């Protein structure tokens, strides 16, 4: 009820407090009760919270939701699906490539799991662009 009142009063659904690294959406994804978490996520998204926004830890809300464990895991997977559906389309990486975020600078880098090549640019499907 507090979140609803704050949003109704004009609170920014993307702003984090000065002492918190979490955005409201990442905090909502951390709520251990999946029903309450899903309601908060929906309320914040309806108010304009950006699902793709990185928090102060260089993580998106979906990353927190994926880490929820326990007896309500099945329900928390719905939260993950809700959040992922809000993310912009991401191009699929070529086979054997993966990505990660450099937490010091918040930038995504790409690495080939077999050759261990690391690069800042997203790899292409071009067969001549060998790792």
N, C-alpha and C positions, 0 to 999 in steps of 0.2 A: 504494500500500500504506500510505503514511503517513496519508492521509486516512481510510482504513478503520480504522486503529488508533486514531486520534484520536476518531472517532465511536463506536467500541466502548468507549472509555474515558469517554464521556459528554460529549464536546465539543458545544457548541451549534452546529448547522448554520446558524444565522442570525446568529451573532456575528462582528463584524469586530474585528481587533486594533486597539490604540490608535494605531498608526502608519499603518494602512491605511484608505482610504475604501471599499474594495471589500468586499462581503459574500463569504462562501465561494462562493455560487452565481454572483455576477458574476465572481469570479476564475476559476471553472471554465469559464464561457462564453468567457473570453479565451484559453484554452489553444489554441495554434495547431494542434495535432493533433486533428482532429475526433473521432477514435475515443476518444482519452483524455478529451477534453472531454465527450463524450456519456456516457461511463462515470461521470465525476465528477458531472455534473449528475444522472444517475439515482441515484447513491449518496446525494447530498445531499438530493434530493427524497424518497427513501425514508426518510431520517432526519428529515424534517420541515422542510426548507428551504422558505421561502416564496417562490414565484416572483414574487409581486406586490411584494415588499419592495424599496424604493428603497435604493440604497447612498448613500454620502457625497457622490457626484456627482449625486444625484437621478436615477439611471437604474436601470432594471430589467435583470436578466441578459439578457433577450431583446434588448435594445438593443445590447449588446456582441456577442452572437452574430450579429446582422444585419450587423455591420461586418467580420466575418472575410472575408478575400479570399484569392485564390491558387488553386492547383491543387485544393485540397480543398473548394472553395466548395459543390459539390453536397452533400457530406456535412454541411457546417456548416448547410445549410438544414434538415436533419433536427433539429438541435439547436434551431433557431428554432421549428420545428413542435412539438417536445416541450415547450419552455418556454411557447409560446403556449397550448397545450392546458391548461396548469396555471393560466393567469390567469383571474380571475373574468370572467364574461360582461360585456362592455362594450356599452352601448347604442350603436347606430350613429348617427353624426352626420348631421344633415340635409344635403342637397346644398349644396355650396359652403362648408361649414364644416370647419374642421380644428382640431386642438388642439396645444398645446405645454406644456412645463413651465417655469415661471419658476425658473431655477436658483438665484436668490438666496434664495427662500423655499420652494422645492420644491412649489409649488402649480400645478395645471393651469389653464390659461386657454384660451379658445376664440376663434377669429377667423374672420370671413367673408372668403374669399379675393377676392371681387369688391369688396365695399364697404369692406373693411379694418376693419370694426367689431370691437372686442375686448371680451370680457366674461369674468367669472369663472364665471358660471353656465352649465351645459350648455344649448345651444340646444334648442328643441323643434321638432317637426314642424308646429306650429300655423301655418297660412298667414297668420294675422293677426299673428303675431309676426315682423314684418318687420325685417330688419337696418337 
